[in-house]
């Protein structure tokens, strides 16, 4: 597969499944003043893409951005499908480094030693493949929820309004 080509022919089946979840969770255009990302469409923020007319972003263009700037860049394809999809989905919301650190803490909770560095390297990929999938997803949900609770506690009322949605997404 040529990752530089565009269009659905270039996307892996695992990515297509995962990005559908992201798009469902992120929804369409939003401009919430309390959201530090600013205006977003399909979860793509104006802050991260200053030259992009986010309000006019198409679904296909958003998928292409997720493929290049998220799936390939952070190495989600190196993980088994369920762990890749869950970690990718939450990475879009909380940031890749934090989501991958949650995955690494979940691996440790499953008794698999990994370094918590926020990177999907060879060791993280190998230990994720070794993990019992159901136990790993359960531990990952717990770590993601704990992360969101800490964010809400540390950032006060401004972020507390998002906690219910964050927890729903973590436990889904």
N, CA, C and O of each residue as an XYZ file, in Angstrom:
688
protein
N       0.837     -1.179      0.000
C       0.000      0.000      0.000
C       0.877      1.235      0.000
O       1.835      1.328      0.767
N       0.552      2.164     -0.846
C       1.302      3.419     -0.926
C       0.636      4.455     -0.038
O      -0.409      4.995     -0.402
N       1.231      4.751      1.145
C       0.596      5.676      2.062
C       0.513      7.097      1.535
O      -0.248      7.901      2.073
N       1.263      7.426      0.513
C       1.211      8.792     -0.003
C       0.068      8.993     -0.981
O      -0.282     10.128     -1.306
N      -0.521      7.894     -1.454
C      -1.640      8.060     -2.369
C      -2.891      8.402     -1.571
O      -2.990      8.091     -0.384
N      -3.838      9.043     -2.237
C      -5.052      9.415     -1.523
C      -6.223      8.631     -2.074
O      -6.134      7.986     -3.118
N      -7.311      8.702     -1.351
C      -8.499      7.976     -1.758
C      -8.627      6.691     -0.969
O      -7.647      6.200     -0.409
N      -9.833      6.142     -0.921
C     -10.103      4.990     -0.067
C      -9.333      3.747     -0.489
O      -9.165      2.839      0.325
N      -8.852      3.668     -1.749
C      -8.074      2.508     -2.177
C      -6.796      2.353     -1.360
O      -6.305      1.236     -1.194
N      -6.250      3.452     -0.848
C      -4.992      3.425     -0.120
C      -5.164      3.079      1.355
O      -4.185      2.759      2.029
N      -6.378      3.137      1.862
C      -6.596      2.954      3.284
C      -6.759      1.483      3.650
O      -7.399      0.716      2.931
N      -6.174      1.107      4.773
C      -6.325     -0.259      5.258
C      -7.727     -0.453      5.834
O      -8.359      0.509      6.271
N      -8.214     -1.693      5.836
C      -9.532     -1.961      6.442
C      -9.575     -1.575      7.923
O     -10.597     -1.089      8.409
N      -8.474     -1.791      8.635
C      -8.422     -1.434     10.061
C      -8.578      0.069     10.250
O      -9.285      0.520     11.151
N      -7.913      0.842      9.393
C      -8.041      2.292      9.469
C      -9.473      2.720      9.168
O     -10.027      3.559      9.878
N     -10.070      2.162      8.138
C     -11.430      2.559      7.759
C     -12.417      2.303      8.898
O     -13.306      3.119      9.143
N     -12.266      1.182      9.589
C     -13.118      0.891     10.739
C     -12.865      1.903     11.853
O     -13.805      2.432     12.446
N     -11.596      2.166     12.132
C     -11.238      3.086     13.215
C     -11.677      4.508     12.915
O     -12.182      5.194     13.804
N     -11.496      4.964     11.690
C     -11.841      6.353     11.365
C     -13.351      6.562     11.393
O     -13.812      7.665     11.687
N     -14.129      5.524     11.091
C     -15.589      5.644     11.198
C     -15.987      5.939     12.638
O     -16.884      6.744     12.886
N     -15.323      5.290     13.580
C     -15.584      5.543     15.005
C     -15.220      6.982     15.368
O     -15.983      7.664     16.052
N     -14.065      7.440     14.913
C     -13.632      8.817     15.185
C     -14.645      9.806     14.624
O     -15.059     10.732     15.322
N     -15.042      9.620     13.387
C     -15.970     10.551     12.752
C     -17.321     10.569     13.471
O     -17.930     11.628     13.621
N     -17.788      9.406     13.913
C     -19.042      9.350     14.666
C     -18.916     10.083     15.994
O     -19.837     10.791     16.401
N     -17.784      9.920     16.672
C     -17.571     10.585     17.959
C     -17.343     12.087     17.811
O     -17.797     12.868     18.647
N     -16.660     12.488     16.775
C     -16.317     13.896     16.606
C     -17.458     14.729     16.019
O     -17.590     15.913     16.330
N     -18.273     14.114     15.179
C     -19.390     14.850     14.595
C     -18.930     15.867     13.567
O     -17.806     15.809     13.070
N     -19.811     16.792     13.260
C     -19.536     17.797     12.242
C     -18.931     19.063     12.807
O     -18.144     19.029     13.753
N     -19.307     20.169     12.219
C     -18.715     21.464     12.566
C     -19.154     21.908     13.957
O     -20.320     21.780     14.331
N     -18.194     22.432     14.710
C     -18.458     22.964     16.045
C     -17.496     24.113     16.316
O     -16.335     24.082     15.909
N     -17.999     25.117     17.005
C     -17.146     26.234     17.422
C     -17.525     26.611     18.844
O     -18.204     27.612     19.073
N     -17.080     25.798     19.798
C     -17.374     25.999     21.211
C     -16.273     26.859     21.825
O     -15.108     26.464     21.796
N     -16.605     28.014     22.374
C     -15.575     28.891     22.958
C     -14.762     28.234     24.080
O     -13.629     28.638     24.341
N     -15.334     27.227     24.741
C     -14.616     26.542     25.826
C     -13.649     25.485     25.305
O     -12.831     24.965     26.064
N     -13.736     25.167     24.024
C     -12.860     24.145     23.439
C     -11.540     24.796     23.046
O     -11.520     25.686     22.196
N     -10.425     24.358     23.662
C      -9.134     24.984     23.345
C      -8.694     24.775     21.896
O      -7.813     25.487     21.413
N      -9.292     23.815     21.200
C      -8.957     23.590     19.790
C      -9.596     24.603     18.860
O      -9.233     24.707     17.688
N     -10.557     25.353     19.399
C     -11.264     26.312     18.560
C     -12.266     25.603     17.664
O     -12.761     24.528     18.002
N     -12.562     26.207     16.524
C     -13.498     25.622     15.576
C     -12.961     24.280     15.093
O     -11.773     24.135     14.806
N     -13.863     23.299     15.008
C     -13.487     21.978     14.511
C     -14.549     21.476     13.543
O     -15.708     21.886     13.599
N     -14.136     20.594     12.670
C     -15.055     19.902     11.778
C     -14.526     18.480     11.622
O     -13.376     18.275     11.234
N     -15.368     17.512     11.924
C     -14.963     16.099     11.928
C     -13.793     15.866     12.898
O     -13.048     14.898     12.749
N     -13.635     16.744     13.880
C     -12.543     16.630     14.832
C     -11.254     17.289     14.383
O     -10.278     17.287     15.133
N     -11.219     17.846     13.195
C     -10.039     18.549     12.684
C     -10.147     20.001     13.138
O     -11.119     20.683     12.813
N      -9.155     20.475     13.889
C      -9.257     21.812     14.480
C      -8.581     22.885     13.635
O      -7.591     22.648     12.943
N      -9.158     24.059     13.728
C      -8.583     25.226     13.049
C      -7.224     25.565     13.663
O      -6.320     26.012     12.958
N      -7.080     25.356     14.960
C      -5.807     25.656     15.621
C      -4.676     24.812     15.057
O      -3.569     25.311     14.856
N      -4.947     23.534     14.800
C      -3.913     22.647     14.261
C      -3.714     22.794     12.760
O      -2.697     22.360     12.219
N      -4.677     23.400     12.090
C      -4.620     23.566     10.628
C      -4.987     25.002     10.269
O      -6.040     25.242      9.679
N      -4.132     25.953     10.617
C      -4.486     27.370     10.450
C      -4.793     27.801      9.013
O      -5.534     28.766      8.824
N      -4.268     27.141      8.022
C      -4.532     27.534      6.641
C      -5.737     26.852      6.039
O      -6.055     27.072      4.870
N      -6.415     26.023      6.820
C      -7.524     25.221      6.318
C      -8.851     25.886      6.670
O      -9.050     26.311      7.808
N      -9.749     25.978      5.710
C     -11.108     26.469      5.968
C     -11.886     25.326      6.616
O     -12.575     24.567      5.934
N     -11.770     25.212      7.928
C     -12.316     24.073      8.666
C     -13.826     23.951      8.459
O     -14.338     22.838      8.342
N     -14.526     25.040      8.413
C     -15.981     24.992      8.236
C     -16.368     24.328      6.915
O     -17.448     23.747      6.809
N     -15.506     24.406      5.919
C     -15.790     23.841      4.596
C     -15.159     22.470      4.376
O     -15.256     21.922      3.278
N     -14.523     21.911      5.386
C     -13.834     20.626      5.269
C     -14.816     19.523      4.902
O     -15.885     19.406      5.501
N     -14.447     18.723      3.919
C     -15.290     17.584      3.539
C     -14.914     16.365      4.367
O     -13.828     16.295      4.942
N     -15.821     15.417      4.415
C     -15.564     14.169      5.123
C     -14.348     13.463      4.523
O     -13.489     12.988      5.264
N     -14.264     13.389      3.201
C     -13.142     12.726      2.542
C     -11.813     13.406      2.879
O     -10.804     12.733      3.091
N     -11.817     14.727      2.928
C     -10.590     15.449      3.283
C     -10.199     15.170      4.734
O      -9.016     15.041      5.046
N     -11.180     15.080      5.607
C     -10.899     14.754      7.013
C     -10.298     13.355      7.130
O      -9.347     13.149      7.884
N     -10.847     12.400      6.393
C     -10.317     11.028      6.416
C      -8.867     11.028      5.946
O      -8.023     10.354      6.538
N      -8.580     11.763      4.908
C      -7.199     11.840      4.401
C      -6.254     12.433      5.446
O      -5.129     11.959      5.605
N      -6.705     13.462      6.154
C      -5.891     14.055      7.228
C      -5.651     13.027      8.333
O      -4.529     12.890      8.818
N      -6.692     12.312      8.727
C      -6.522     11.298      9.775
C      -5.569     10.191      9.339
O      -4.805      9.674     10.154
N      -5.607      9.829      8.080
C      -4.710      8.794      7.555
C      -3.258      9.260      7.653
O      -2.422      8.569      8.234
N      -2.966     10.398      7.101
C      -1.582     10.902      7.028
C      -1.062     11.384      8.377
O       0.013     10.980      8.821
N      -1.839     12.252      9.023
C      -1.345     12.965     10.202
C      -1.549     12.224     11.512
O      -1.005     12.621     12.542
N      -2.321     11.162     11.482
C      -2.580     10.422     12.708
C      -2.212      8.945     12.560
O      -1.278      8.477     13.210
N      -2.925      8.214     11.723
C      -2.749      6.766     11.623
C      -1.317      6.393     11.249
O      -0.680      5.587     11.927
N      -0.822      6.978     10.173
C       0.542      6.656      9.729
C       1.598      7.321     10.607
O       2.564      6.677     11.016
N       1.419      8.588     10.893
C       2.422      9.350     11.647
C       2.711      8.744     13.022
O       3.870      8.654     13.425
N       1.669      8.331     13.742
C       1.868      7.831     15.104
C       1.975      6.310     15.187
O       2.214      5.776     16.270
N       1.806      5.604     14.074
C       2.037      4.168     14.041
C       0.916      3.289     14.549
O       1.168      2.170     14.996
N      -0.314      3.767     14.493
C      -1.426      2.949     14.973
C      -1.557      1.638     14.202
O      -2.051      0.648     14.742
N      -1.122      1.624     12.951
C      -1.189      0.402     12.136
C      -0.314     -0.719     12.703
O      -0.484     -1.879     12.330
N       0.612     -0.387     13.591
C       1.488     -1.402     14.193
C       0.782     -2.201     15.279
O       1.318     -3.198     15.763
N      -0.411     -1.776     15.666
C      -1.135     -2.396     16.771
C      -2.230     -3.326     16.254
O      -2.702     -3.158     15.130
N      -2.641     -4.310     17.067
C      -3.816     -5.100     16.718
C      -5.031     -4.177     16.544
O      -5.106     -3.111     17.156
N      -5.964     -4.598     15.713
C      -7.059     -3.727     15.280
C      -7.841     -3.081     16.425
O      -8.058     -1.870     16.389
N      -8.268     -3.829     17.429
C      -9.094     -3.265     18.502
C      -8.325     -2.226     19.312
O      -8.852     -1.152     19.604
N      -7.095     -2.534     19.672
C      -6.274     -1.578     20.434
C      -5.941     -0.362     19.578
O      -5.918      0.762     20.080
N      -5.684     -0.576     18.296
C      -5.388      0.540     17.392
C      -6.578      1.473     17.291
O      -6.426      2.691     17.393
N      -7.766      0.910     17.091
C      -8.963      1.731     16.920
C      -9.270      2.538     18.176
O      -9.578      3.726     18.089
N      -9.188      1.905     19.337
C      -9.507      2.601     20.596
C      -8.475      3.681     20.889
O      -8.836      4.799     21.257
N      -7.217      3.364     20.734
C      -6.160      4.340     21.035
C      -6.204      5.496     20.044
O      -6.051      6.652     20.441
N      -6.408      5.208     18.778
C      -6.532      6.235     17.737
C      -7.698      7.167     18.034
O      -7.551      8.388     17.971
N      -8.856      6.599     18.356
C     -10.031      7.419     18.639
C      -9.765      8.398     19.771
O     -10.090      9.581     19.667
N      -9.176      7.907     20.847
C      -8.934      8.787     21.988
C      -7.759      9.714     21.750
O      -7.696     10.787     22.350
N      -6.828      9.331     20.893
C      -5.713     10.220     20.541
C      -6.227     11.474     19.867
O      -5.718     12.567     20.113
N      -7.224     11.327     19.025
C      -7.809     12.482     18.343
C      -8.371     13.457     19.371
O      -8.304     14.671     19.177
N      -8.918     12.939     20.450
C      -9.535     13.785     21.469
C      -8.554     14.324     22.499
O      -8.647     15.491     22.880
N      -7.615     13.503     22.957
C      -6.737     13.926     24.059
C      -5.300     14.210     23.640
O      -4.515     14.751     24.419
N      -4.959     13.843     22.412
C      -3.584     13.969     21.943
C      -2.947     12.597     21.863
O      -3.194     11.741     22.713
N      -2.138     12.387     20.854
C      -1.549     11.068     20.619
C      -0.658     10.617     21.762
O      -0.755      9.471     22.202
N       0.200     11.484     22.246
C       1.116     11.089     23.317
C       0.384     10.613     24.558
O       0.744      9.588     25.138
N      -0.643     11.349     24.970
C      -1.406     10.957     26.160
C      -2.147      9.642     25.932
O      -2.159      8.782     26.813
N      -2.767      9.476     24.760
C      -3.494      8.235     24.489
C      -2.552      7.039     24.453
O      -2.883      5.969     24.965
N      -1.390      7.213     23.856
C      -0.420      6.107     23.791
C       0.141      5.808     25.181
O       0.375      4.643     25.505
N       0.362      6.833     26.008
C       0.782      6.581     27.396
C      -0.301      5.809     28.151
O       0.018      4.935     28.958
N      -1.569      6.115     27.903
C      -2.657      5.343     28.528
C      -2.590      3.887     28.077
O      -2.764      2.981     28.892
N      -2.341      3.652     26.790
C      -2.174      2.285     26.286
C      -1.009      1.605     27.003
O      -1.125      0.452     27.418
N       0.096      2.301     27.148
C       1.273      1.710     27.799
C       1.000      1.404     29.274
O       1.459      0.379     29.779
N       0.266      2.267     29.970
C      -0.110      1.977     31.356
C      -1.053      0.774     31.407
O      -0.960     -0.051     32.316
N      -1.958      0.672     30.434
C      -2.870     -0.475     30.368
C      -2.096     -1.769     30.141
O      -2.425     -2.802     30.723
N      -1.079     -1.714     29.306
C      -0.233     -2.895     29.090
C       0.437     -3.315     30.391
O       0.489     -4.502     30.716
N       0.948     -2.343     31.132
C       1.578     -2.663     32.420
C       0.547     -3.244     33.388
O       0.865     -4.147     34.162
N      -0.690     -2.730     33.350
C      -1.747     -3.272     34.211
C      -2.066     -4.718     33.843
O      -2.552     -5.482     34.677
N      -1.796     -5.086     32.612
C      -1.987     -6.475     32.146
C      -0.745     -7.326     32.390
O      -0.695     -8.480     31.966
N       0.258     -6.767     33.070
C       1.467     -7.523     33.399
C       2.508     -7.547     32.300
O       3.421     -8.372     32.332
N       2.389     -6.663     31.335
C       3.340     -6.616     30.220
C       4.219     -5.376     30.355
O       3.719     -4.253     30.283
N       5.514     -5.567     30.550
C       6.398     -4.427     30.788
C       6.655     -3.618     29.520
O       7.065     -4.159     28.493
N       6.407     -2.324     29.610
C       6.722     -1.386     28.526
C       7.165     -0.079     29.150
O       6.846      0.219     30.301
N       7.888      0.678     28.390
C       8.278      2.019     28.817
C       7.147      2.970     28.478
O       6.596      2.928     27.377
N       6.804      3.825     29.423
C       5.753      4.814     29.202
C       6.382      6.059     28.583
O       6.798      6.982     29.283
N       6.439      6.060     27.249
C       7.074      7.181     26.549
C       6.157      7.871     25.542
O       6.568      8.841     24.905
N       4.922      7.387     25.388
C       3.981      8.018     24.474
C       4.264      7.764     23.008
O       3.784      8.498     22.144
N       5.047      6.720     22.718
C       5.421      6.397     21.339
C       5.095      4.928     21.074
O       5.362      4.067     21.913
N       4.520      4.647     19.912
C       4.284      3.255     19.523
C       5.545      2.748     18.840
O       5.676      2.787     17.617
N       6.465      2.274     19.665
C       7.699      1.693     19.148
C       7.561      0.182     19.053
O       6.478     -0.368     19.248
N       8.662     -0.475     18.752
C       8.656     -1.925     18.573
C       8.186     -2.646     19.830
O       7.426     -3.610     19.741
N       8.630     -2.188     21.005
C       8.264     -2.860     22.253
C       6.770     -2.704     22.544
O       6.102     -3.679     22.890
N       6.247     -1.497     22.407
C       4.816     -1.278     22.646
C       3.986     -2.101     21.665
O       2.995     -2.717     22.058
N       4.379     -2.116     20.404
C       3.646     -2.899     19.402
C       3.683     -4.388     19.743
O       2.659     -5.067     19.669
N       4.851     -4.893     20.114
C       4.986     -6.317     20.428
C       4.175     -6.694     21.666
O       3.493     -7.719     21.672
N       4.245     -5.881     22.704
C       3.513     -6.199     23.938
C       2.004     -6.081     23.718
O       1.235     -6.830     24.319
N       1.576     -5.156     22.869
C       0.144     -5.042     22.564
C      -0.331     -6.297     21.846
O      -1.430     -6.784     22.112
N       0.471     -6.819     20.952
C       0.125     -8.054     20.237
C       0.074     -9.252     21.191
O      -0.690    -10.190     20.961
N       0.875     -9.228     22.251
C       0.909    -10.325     23.228
C      -0.253    -10.268     24.212
O      -0.636    -11.292     24.779
N      -0.806     -9.102     24.414
C      -1.836     -8.903     25.442
C      -3.123     -9.643     25.111
O      -3.472     -9.823     23.944
N      -3.822    -10.067     26.155
C      -5.170    -10.589     25.983
C      -6.044     -9.404     25.544
O      -6.146     -8.418     26.274
N      -6.671     -9.484     24.371
C      -7.395     -8.319     23.833
C      -8.478     -7.766     24.763
O      -8.588     -6.551     24.926
N      -9.275     -8.642     25.372
C     -10.355     -8.169     26.242
C      -9.803     -7.496     27.494
O     -10.297     -6.448     27.909
N      -8.787     -8.094     28.090
C      -8.186     -7.502     29.291
C      -7.524     -6.168     28.960
O      -7.615     -5.218     29.738
N      -6.862     -6.094     27.816
C      -6.200     -4.852     27.434
C      -7.214     -3.733     27.211
O      -7.008     -2.615     27.684
N      -8.294     -4.011     26.507
C      -9.293     -2.965     26.256
C      -9.934     -2.516     27.568
O     -10.189     -1.325     27.747
N     -10.196     -3.440     28.483
C     -10.751     -3.070     29.787
C      -9.780     -2.171     30.551
O     -10.188     -1.156     31.114
N      -8.515     -2.536     30.571
C      -7.507     -1.723     31.258
C      -7.333     -0.377     30.562
O      -7.160      0.646     31.224
N      -7.378     -0.371     29.238
C      -7.235      0.872     28.482
C      -8.390      1.816     28.785
O      -8.167      3.012     28.974
N      -9.604      1.314     28.836
C     -10.757      2.160     29.181
C     -10.561      2.816     30.537
O     -10.843      4.001     30.715
N     -10.076      2.037     31.485
C      -9.838      2.563     32.835
C      -8.780      3.659     32.827
O      -8.957      4.696     33.466
N      -7.694      3.442     32.117
C      -6.622      4.443     32.047
C      -7.087      5.720     31.351
O      -6.744      6.823     31.777
N      -7.864      5.572     30.288
C      -8.379      6.739     29.565
C      -9.305      7.555     30.457
O      -9.214      8.782     30.500
N     -10.200      6.866     31.172
C     -11.115      7.565     32.073
C     -10.349      8.285     33.177
O     -10.686      9.416     33.529
N      -9.324      7.642     33.723
C      -8.507      8.282     34.764
C      -7.834      9.538     34.217
O      -7.763     10.556     34.906
N      -7.348      9.471     33.001
C      -6.720     10.643     32.377
C      -7.719     11.794     32.288
O      -7.405     12.924     32.662
N      -8.907     11.508     31.799
C      -9.922     12.556     31.664
C     -10.314     13.146     33.016
O     -10.510     14.356     33.134
N     -10.428     12.294     34.036
C     -10.769     12.812     35.363
C      -9.682     13.755     35.884
O      -9.982     14.769     36.514
N      -8.429     13.416     35.620
C      -7.341     14.302     36.038
C      -7.368     15.621     35.274
O      -7.148     16.679     35.864
N      -7.631     15.574     33.988
C      -7.728     16.803     33.197
C      -8.827     17.692     33.763
O      -8.624     18.891     33.957
N      -9.990     17.107     34.026
C     -11.104     17.890     34.557
C     -10.758     18.471     35.925
O     -11.071     19.629     36.202
N     -10.119     17.683     36.775
C      -9.757     18.159     38.114
C      -8.711     19.272     38.051
O      -8.777     20.236     38.814
N      -7.762     19.138     37.153
C      -6.679     20.123     37.070
C      -7.052     21.397     36.332
O      -6.439     22.440     36.557
N      -8.046     21.331     35.455
C      -8.399     22.504     34.660
C      -9.692     23.169     35.114
O     -10.108     24.171     34.533
N     -10.318     22.634     36.125
C     -11.463     23.285     36.737
C     -12.716     23.317     35.894
O     -12.910     22.503     34.991
N     -13.578     24.300     36.220
C     -14.907     24.389     35.622
C     -14.889     24.450     34.102
O     -15.800     23.935     33.455
N     -13.881     25.062     33.532
C     -13.841     25.228     32.078
C     -13.893     23.893     31.350
O     -14.542     23.783     30.310
N     -13.220     22.877     31.882
C     -13.198     21.573     31.228
C     -14.193     20.590     31.837
O     -14.480     19.558     31.230
N     -14.725     20.884     33.023
C     -15.686     19.987     33.674
C     -16.925     19.754     32.816
O     -17.548     18.697     32.906
N     -17.289     20.729     31.988
C     -18.486     20.573     31.160
C     -18.323     19.461     30.132
O     -19.313     18.994     29.570
N     -17.084     19.028     29.877
C     -16.835     17.989     28.881
C     -16.705     16.589     29.484
O     -16.675     15.609     28.741
N     -16.627     16.472     30.814
C     -16.264     15.202     31.441
C     -17.240     14.072     31.124
O     -16.807     12.945     30.884
N     -18.524     14.340     31.116
C     -19.492     13.275     30.835
C     -19.259     12.685     29.441
O     -19.234     11.464     29.283
N     -19.093     13.525     28.451
C     -18.829     13.048     27.090
C     -17.500     12.328     26.983
O     -17.392     11.311     26.299
N     -16.475     12.860     27.667
C     -15.164     12.207     27.644
C     -15.244     10.796     28.225
O     -14.716      9.846     27.647
N     -15.913     10.671     29.378
C     -16.015      9.362     30.024
C     -16.826      8.386     29.169
O     -16.488      7.207     29.070
N     -17.886      8.886     28.561
C     -18.658      8.030     27.653
C     -17.768      7.498     26.541
O     -17.828      6.318     26.195
N     -16.940      8.381     25.983
C     -16.050      7.980     24.894
C     -14.992      6.997     25.388
O     -14.671      6.034     24.692
N     -14.455      7.229     26.570
C     -13.433      6.331     27.132
C     -13.983      4.923     27.355
O     -13.314      3.935     27.053
N     -15.188      4.837     27.877
C     -15.750      3.537     28.230
C     -16.452      2.845     27.072
O     -16.808      1.672     27.190
N     -16.662      3.537     25.959
C     -17.363      2.934     24.808
C     -16.517      1.857     24.180
O     -16.934      1.236     23.202
